[in-house]
Amino acid sequence: MNQIKSLLGIRYPVIGGPMLGVTTPEMVAAVSNSGGLGSLPIGAWRQMWREN
């Protein structure tokens, strides 16, 4: 487990799964700021970019 944490540069072995439509940038930031690995979904990036 320590090797995974060192490799990813995280404090805790928690990975926030990128779930399209559920995961928000705020959620990713909260996981990352707490020492885990936050990740954003990019499956519909173009559609989201056009809408915003």
N, C-alpha and C positions, 0 to 999 in steps of 0.2 A: 504494500500500500504506500509506503514512503517513496518508492521509486516513481509511482504514478504522480504523487503530489509534487515531487521535485521536477519531473519532466514537464508537467503542465504549469508549474509555478503557482500552485494554489496551496492554501492552508488546510482546507478540509476536502475530503474526497466526495464533494457534492458537485454534480453537473446539472445545470438547469437545461432541460431538453428544449430545443427550438420547436414549439408547437404553433403553427400558423393559426392566427385568429385568437390565440389565447395569450401567448407570450408578448409582453410589452417591453419597450426599452427600460421602463422603470423597474420591471421585474428583473431584467438582466443586470441592471446596475446594482440592485439590492443583493442578488446572489454574488456578484463579483466583489462588491464592497464588504461582504461578509466572509470572504475568503474562499469562495467556491468558483466554479467556472460557469459564467453565464454565456448564453449563446442566443443569437437572434435567428429566426427563420427567414430564409430568402426565397422561398418557393414562388411567392407572388410579388416579388419586389417591384417589378415593372408596373403592375396594376396598382399597388399601394402608392408608388411614386406619382403616377398620373392623377390619382384621386386627391393627393395632397399638394 
